[in-house]
Amino acid sequence: MKRIAIATLPFLAAALLVSGPALATSKKVTCHQIRSELASGKTAGEVAKELKVSTKTVNGCSQKKVASSKSHATHHTAPAAPPAQ
C-alpha cells in the first residue's frame, strides 16, 4: 500500500501544478473592471489585491486608458486654420 501511494505521489503533484494556473485564471478580469475600481478612488495595490491580479496588470490597464484617451483626443480635434497672409 505504501509503495502505491509513493508511486502515485509524483503524478498527483504534476496534476496539481498543471491545473493550478488554469484554476487561478478561470475568472477573467477586464481592463474596464480595473479602471472602474481605480476611478472609485482605490490604489493600484488595493485593486490588484481585490481582483486577484498583479499590479503590473493594473498599471497596464490604466496606461492603456491614458494612451487611448490621448489618441482619441487627437483624432477628434478640429484642424487648425491656415495662417493668415
Distance bins in CASP14 RR format, pairs under 12 A and 6 or more apart:
PFRMAT RR
TARGET T0000
AUTHOR 0000-0000-0000
RMODE 2
METHOD distances of the structure
MODEL  1
1 7 0 0 0 0 0 1 0 0 0 0 0
1 8 0 0 0 0 0 1 0 0 0 0 0
2 8 0 0 0 0 0 1 0 0 0 0 0
2 9 0 0 0 0 0 1 0 0 0 0 0
3 9 0 0 0 0 0 1 0 0 0 0 0
4 11 0 0 0 0 0 1 0 0 0 0 0
4 12 0 0 0 0 0 1 0 0 0 0 0
5 11 0 0 0 0 0 1 0 0 0 0 0
5 12 0 0 0 0 1 0 0 0 0 0 0
6 12 0 0 0 0 0 1 0 0 0 0 0
6 13 0 0 0 0 0 1 0 0 0 0 0
8 14 0 0 0 0 0 1 0 0 0 0 0
8 15 0 0 0 0 0 1 0 0 0 0 0
9 15 0 0 0 0 0 1 0 0 0 0 0
9 16 0 0 0 0 0 1 0 0 0 0 0
10 16 0 0 0 0 0 1 0 0 0 0 0
10 17 0 0 0 0 0 1 0 0 0 0 0
11 17 0 0 0 0 0 1 0 0 0 0 0
11 18 0 0 0 0 0 1 0 0 0 0 0
12 18 0 0 0 0 0 1 0 0 0 0 0
12 19 0 0 0 0 0 1 0 0 0 0 0
13 19 0 0 0 0 0 1 0 0 0 0 0
13 20 0 0 0 0 0 1 0 0 0 0 0
14 20 0 0 0 0 0 1 0 0 0 0 0
15 22 0 0 0 0 0 1 0 0 0 0 0
15 23 0 0 0 0 0 1 0 0 0 0 0
16 22 0 0 0 0 0 1 0 0 0 0 0
16 23 0 0 0 0 1 0 0 0 0 0 0
16 24 0 0 0 0 0 1 0 0 0 0 0
17 23 0 0 0 0 0 1 0 0 0 0 0
17 24 0 0 0 0 0 1 0 0 0 0 0
19 25 0 0 0 0 0 1 0 0 0 0 0
19 26 0 0 0 0 0 1 0 0 0 0 0
20 26 0 0 0 0 1 0 0 0 0 0 0
23 52 0 0 0 0 0 1 0 0 0 0 0
24 52 1 0 0 1 0 0 0 0 0 0 0
24 53 0 0 0 0 0 1 0 0 0 0 0
24 54 0 0 0 0 0 1 0 0 0 0 0
25 52 0 0 0 0 1 0 0 0 0 0 0
25 53 0 0 0 0 1 0 0 0 0 0 0
25 54 0 0 0 0 0 1 0 0 0 0 0
25 57 0 0 0 0 0 1 0 0 0 0 0
26 52 0 0 0 0 0 1 0 0 0 0 0
27 33 0 0 0 0 0 1 0 0 0 0 0
27 51 0 0 0 0 1 0 0 0 0 0 0
27 52 0 0 0 0 1 0 0 0 0 0 0
27 53 0 0 0 0 0 1 0 0 0 0 0
28 34 0 0 0 0 0 1 0 0 0 0 0
28 51 0 0 0 0 0 1 0 0 0 0 0
28 52 0 0 0 0 0 1 0 0 0 0 0
28 53 0 0 0 0 0 1 0 0 0 0 0
28 57 0 0 0 0 0 1 0 0 0 0 0
29 35 0 0 0 0 0 1 0 0 0 0 0
29 36 0 0 0 0 0 1 0 0 0 0 0
29 37 0 0 0 0 1 0 0 0 0 0 0
29 47 0 0 0 0 1 0 0 0 0 0 0
29 48 0 0 0 0 1 0 0 0 0 0 0
29 50 0 0 0 0 1 0 0 0 0 0 0
29 51 1 0 1 0 0 0 0 0 0 0 0
29 52 1 0 0 1 0 0 0 0 0 0 0
29 53 1 0 1 0 0 0 0 0 0 0 0
29 54 0 0 0 0 0 1 0 0 0 0 0
29 57 1 0 0 1 0 0 0 0 0 0 0
29 58 0 0 0 0 1 0 0 0 0 0 0
29 61 0 0 0 0 1 0 0 0 0 0 0
30 36 0 0 0 0 1 0 0 0 0 0 0
30 37 0 0 0 0 0 1 0 0 0 0 0
30 51 0 0 0 0 1 0 0 0 0 0 0
30 53 0 0 0 0 0 1 0 0 0 0 0
30 57 0 0 0 0 0 1 0 0 0 0 0
30 61 0 0 0 0 1 0 0 0 0 0 0
30 64 0 0 0 0 0 1 0 0 0 0 0
31 37 0 0 0 0 0 1 0 0 0 0 0
31 38 0 0 0 0 0 1 0 0 0 0 0
31 47 0 0 0 0 0 1 0 0 0 0 0
31 51 0 0 0 0 0 1 0 0 0 0 0
31 53 0 0 0 0 0 1 0 0 0 0 0
31 57 0 0 0 0 1 0 0 0 0 0 0
31 58 0 0 0 0 1 0 0 0 0 0 0
31 59 0 0 0 0 0 1 0 0 0 0 0
31 60 1 0 0 1 0 0 0 0 0 0 0
31 61 1 1 0 0 0 0 0 0 0 0 0
31 62 0 0 0 0 1 0 0 0 0 0 0
31 63 0 0 0 0 0 1 0 0 0 0 0
31 64 1 0 0 1 0 0 0 0 0 0 0
31 65 1 0 0 1 0 0 0 0 0 0 0
31 66 0 0 0 0 0 1 0 0 0 0 0
31 67 0 0 0 0 0 1 0 0 0 0 0
31 68 0 0 0 0 1 0 0 0 0 0 0
32 38 0 0 0 0 0 1 0 0 0 0 0
32 39 0 0 0 0 0 1 0 0 0 0 0
32 51 0 0 0 0 0 1 0 0 0 0 0
32 61 0 0 0 0 1 0 0 0 0 0 0
32 62 0 0 0 0 0 1 0 0 0 0 0
32 64 0 0 0 0 0 1 0 0 0 0 0
32 65 0 0 0 0 1 0 0 0 0 0 0
32 68 0 0 0 0 0 1 0 0 0 0 0
33 39 0 0 0 0 0 1 0 0 0 0 0
33 40 0 0 0 0 0 1 0 0 0 0 0
33 42 0 0 0 0 0 1 0 0 0 0 0
33 47 0 0 0 0 1 0 0 0 0 0 0
33 50 0 0 0 0 0 1 0 0 0 0 0
33 51 1 0 0 1 0 0 0 0 0 0 0
33 52 0 0 0 0 0 1 0 0 0 0 0
33 53 0 0 0 0 1 0 0 0 0 0 0
33 57 0 0 0 0 0 1 0 0 0 0 0
33 58 0 0 0 0 0 1 0 0 0 0 0
33 61 0 0 0 0 1 0 0 0 0 0 0
34 40 0 0 0 0 0 1 0 0 0 0 0
34 42 0 0 0 0 1 0 0 0 0 0 0
34 44 0 0 0 0 1 0 0 0 0 0 0
34 45 0 0 0 0 0 1 0 0 0 0 0
34 46 0 0 0 0 0 1 0 0 0 0 0
34 47 1 0 1 0 0 0 0 0 0 0 0
34 48 0 0 0 0 1 0 0 0 0 0 0
34 50 0 0 0 0 1 0 0 0 0 0 0
34 51 1 0 0 1 0 0 0 0 0 0 0
34 52 0 0 0 0 0 1 0 0 0 0 0
34 53 1 0 0 1 0 0 0 0 0 0 0
34 54 0 0 0 0 0 1 0 0 0 0 0
34 55 0 0 0 0 0 1 0 0 0 0 0
34 56 0 0 0 0 0 1 0 0 0 0 0
34 57 1 0 0 1 0 0 0 0 0 0 0
34 58 1 0 1 0 0 0 0 0 0 0 0
34 59 0 0 0 0 1 0 0 0 0 0 0
34 60 0 0 0 0 1 0 0 0 0 0 0
34 61 1 0 1 0 0 0 0 0 0 0 0
34 62 1 0 0 1 0 0 0 0 0 0 0
34 63 0 0 0 0 0 1 0 0 0 0 0
34 64 0 0 0 0 1 0 0 0 0 0 0
34 65 0 0 0 0 1 0 0 0 0 0 0
35 41 0 0 0 0 0 1 0 0 0 0 0
35 42 0 0 0 0 0 1 0 0 0 0 0
35 44 0 0 0 0 0 1 0 0 0 0 0
35 47 0 0 0 0 1 0 0 0 0 0 0
35 51 0 0 0 0 0 1 0 0 0 0 0
35 57 0 0 0 0 0 1 0 0 0 0 0
35 58 0 0 0 0 1 0 0 0 0 0 0
35 59 0 0 0 0 0 1 0 0 0 0 0
35 60 0 0 0 0 0 1 0 0 0 0 0
35 61 1 0 0 1 0 0 0 0 0 0 0
35 62 1 0 0 1 0 0 0 0 0 0 0
35 63 0 0 0 0 0 1 0 0 0 0 0
35 64 0 0 0 0 1 0 0 0 0 0 0
35 65 1 0 1 0 0 0 0 0 0 0 0
35 66 0 0 0 0 0 1 0 0 0 0 0
35 68 0 0 0 0 0 1 0 0 0 0 0
35 69 0 0 0 0 0 1 0 0 0 0 0
36 42 0 0 0 0 1 0 0 0 0 0 0
36 47 0 0 0 0 1 0 0 0 0 0 0
36 50 0 0 0 0 0 1 0 0 0 0 0
36 51 0 0 0 0 0 1 0 0 0 0 0
36 61 0 0 0 0 0 1 0 0 0 0 0
36 62 0 0 0 0 0 1 0 0 0 0 0
36 65 0 0 0 0 0 1 0 0 0 0 0
37 43 0 0 0 0 1 0 0 0 0 0 0
37 44 0 0 0 0 1 0 0 0 0 0 0
37 45 0 0 0 0 0 1 0 0 0 0 0
37 46 1 0 0 1 0 0 0 0 0 0 0
37 47 1 0 1 0 0 0 0 0 0 0 0
37 48 0 0 0 0 1 0 0 0 0 0 0
37 49 0 0 0 0 0 1 0 0 0 0 0
37 50 1 0 0 1 0 0 0 0 0 0 0
37 51 1 0 0 1 0 0 0 0 0 0 0
37 53 0 0 0 0 0 1 0 0 0 0 0
37 57 0 0 0 0 0 1 0 0 0 0 0
37 58 0 0 0 0 1 0 0 0 0 0 0
37 61 0 0 0 0 1 0 0 0 0 0 0
37 62 0 0 0 0 0 1 0 0 0 0 0
38 44 1 0 0 1 0 0 0 0 0 0 0
38 45 0 0 0 0 1 0 0 0 0 0 0
38 46 0 0 0 0 1 0 0 0 0 0 0
38 47 1 0 1 0 0 0 0 0 0 0 0
38 48 0 0 0 0 0 1 0 0 0 0 0
38 50 0 0 0 0 0 1 0 0 0 0 0
38 51 0 0 0 0 0 1 0 0 0 0 0
38 55 0 0 0 0 0 1 0 0 0 0 0
38 57 0 0 0 0 0 1 0 0 0 0 0
38 58 1 0 0 1 0 0 0 0 0 0 0
38 59 0 0 0 0 1 0 0 0 0 0 0
38 60 0 0 0 0 0 1 0 0 0 0 0
38 61 0 0 0 0 1 0 0 0 0 0 0
38 62 1 0 1 0 0 0 0 0 0 0 0
38 63 0 0 0 0 0 1 0 0 0 0 0
38 64 0 0 0 0 0 1 0 0 0 0 0
38 65 0 0 0 0 1 0 0 0 0 0 0
38 66 0 0 0 0 0 1 0 0 0 0 0
39 47 0 0 0 0 0 1 0 0 0 0 0
39 61 0 0 0 0 0 1 0 0 0 0 0
39 62 0 0 0 0 1 0 0 0 0 0 0
39 65 0 0 0 0 1 0 0 0 0 0 0
40 46 0 0 0 0 1 0 0 0 0 0 0
40 47 0 0 0 0 1 0 0 0 0 0 0
40 50 0 0 0 0 0 1 0 0 0 0 0
41 47 0 0 0 0 1 0 0 0 0 0 0
41 62 0 0 0 0 0 1 0 0 0 0 0
42 48 0 0 0 0 1 0 0 0 0 0 0
42 49 0 0 0 0 1 0 0 0 0 0 0
42 50 1 0 0 1 0 0 0 0 0 0 0
42 51 0 0 0 0 1 0 0 0 0 0 0
42 58 0 0 0 0 1 0 0 0 0 0 0
42 62 0 0 0 0 0 1 0 0 0 0 0
43 49 0 0 0 0 1 0 0 0 0 0 0
43 50 0 0 0 0 0 1 0 0 0 0 0
43 55 0 0 0 0 1 0 0 0 0 0 0
43 58 0 0 0 0 1 0 0 0 0 0 0
43 59 0 0 0 0 0 1 0 0 0 0 0
43 62 0 0 0 0 0 1 0 0 0 0 0
44 50 0 0 0 0 0 1 0 0 0 0 0
44 51 0 0 0 0 0 1 0 0 0 0 0
44 53 0 0 0 0 0 1 0 0 0 0 0
44 54 0 0 0 0 1 0 0 0 0 0 0
44 55 1 0 1 0 0 0 0 0 0 0 0
44 56 0 0 0 0 1 0 0 0 0 0 0
44 57 0 0 0 0 1 0 0 0 0 0 0
44 58 1 0 1 0 0 0 0 0 0 0 0
44 59 1 0 1 0 0 0 0 0 0 0 0
44 60 0 0 0 0 1 0 0 0 0 0 0
44 61 0 0 0 0 1 0 0 0 0 0 0
44 62 1 0 0 1 0 0 0 0 0 0 0
44 63 0 0 0 0 0 1 0 0 0 0 0
45 51 0 0 0 0 1 0 0 0 0 0 0
45 52 0 0 0 0 0 1 0 0 0 0 0
45 53 0 0 0 0 1 0 0 0 0 0 0
45 54 0 0 0 0 1 0 0 0 0 0 0
45 55 1 0 1 0 0 0 0 0 0 0 0
45 56 0 0 0 0 0 1 0 0 0 0 0
45 57 0 0 0 0 0 1 0 0 0 0 0
45 58 1 0 0 1 0 0 0 0 0 0 0
45 59 0 0 0 0 1 0 0 0 0 0 0
45 62 0 0 0 0 0 1 0 0 0 0 0
46 53 0 0 0 0 0 1 0 0 0 0 0
46 55 0 0 0 0 1 0 0 0 0 0 0
46 58 0 0 0 0 1 0 0 0 0 0 0
47 53 1 0 0 1 0 0 0 0 0 0 0
47 54 0 0 0 0 0 1 0 0 0 0 0
47 55 0 0 0 0 1 0 0 0 0 0 0
47 57 0 0 0 0 1 0 0 0 0 0 0
47 58 1 0 1 0 0 0 0 0 0 0 0
47 59 0 0 0 0 1 0 0 0 0 0 0
47 60 0 0 0 0 0 1 0 0 0 0 0
47 61 0 0 0 0 1 0 0 0 0 0 0
47 62 0 0 0 0 1 0 0 0 0 0 0
48 54 1 0 0 1 0 0 0 0 0 0 0
48 55 1 0 1 0 0 0 0 0 0 0 0
48 56 0 0 0 0 1 0 0 0 0 0 0
48 57 1 0 0 1 0 0 0 0 0 0 0
48 58 1 0 1 0 0 0 0 0 0 0 0
48 59 0 0 0 0 1 0 0 0 0 0 0
48 60 0 0 0 0 0 1 0 0 0 0 0
48 61 0 0 0 0 0 1 0 0 0 0 0
48 62 0 0 0 0 0 1 0 0 0 0 0
49 55 0 0 0 0 1 0 0 0 0 0 0
49 57 0 0 0 0 0 1 0 0 0 0 0
49 58 0 0 0 0 1 0 0 0 0 0 0
50 58 0 0 0 0 0 1 0 0 0 0 0
51 57 0 0 0 0 1 0 0 0 0 0 0
51 58 1 0 0 1 0 0 0 0 0 0 0
51 61 0 0 0 0 0 1 0 0 0 0 0
52 58 0 0 0 0 0 1 0 0 0 0 0
53 59 0 0 0 0 0 1 0 0 0 0 0
53 60 0 0 0 0 0 1 0 0 0 0 0
53 61 0 0 0 0 1 0 0 0 0 0 0
54 60 0 0 0 0 1 0 0 0 0 0 0
54 61 0 0 0 0 0 1 0 0 0 0 0
55 61 0 0 0 0 0 1 0 0 0 0 0
55 62 0 0 0 0 0 1 0 0 0 0 0
56 62 0 0 0 0 0 1 0 0 0 0 0
56 63 0 0 0 0 0 1 0 0 0 0 0
57 63 0 0 0 0 0 1 0 0 0 0 0
57 64 0 0 0 0 0 1 0 0 0 0 0
58 64 0 0 0 0 0 1 0 0 0 0 0
58 65 0 0 0 0 0 1 0 0 0 0 0
59 65 0 0 0 0 0 1 0 0 0 0 0
59 66 0 0 0 0 0 1 0 0 0 0 0
60 66 0 0 0 0 1 0 0 0 0 0 0
60 67 0 0 0 0 1 0 0 0 0 0 0
60 68 0 0 0 0 0 1 0 0 0 0 0
61 67 0 0 0 0 0 1 0 0 0 0 0
61 68 0 0 0 0 0 1 0 0 0 0 0
62 68 0 0 0 0 0 1 0 0 0 0 0
62 69 0 0 0 0 0 1 0 0 0 0 0
63 69 0 0 0 0 0 1 0 0 0 0 0
63 70 0 0 0 0 0 1 0 0 0 0 0
64 70 0 0 0 0 0 1 0 0 0 0 0
64 71 0 0 0 0 0 1 0 0 0 0 0
64 72 0 0 0 0 0 1 0 0 0 0 0
65 71 0 0 0 0 0 1 0 0 0 0 0
65 72 0 0 0 0 0 1 0 0 0 0 0
66 72 0 0 0 0 0 1 0 0 0 0 0
66 73 0 0 0 0 0 1 0 0 0 0 0
67 73 0 0 0 0 0 1 0 0 0 0 0
67 74 0 0 0 0 0 1 0 0 0 0 0
68 74 0 0 0 0 0 1 0 0 0 0 0
68 75 0 0 0 0 0 1 0 0 0 0 0
69 75 0 0 0 0 0 1 0 0 0 0 0
69 76 0 0 0 0 0 1 0 0 0 0 0
70 76 0 0 0 0 0 1 0 0 0 0 0
70 77 0 0 0 0 0 1 0 0 0 0 0
71 77 0 0 0 0 0 1 0 0 0 0 0
END
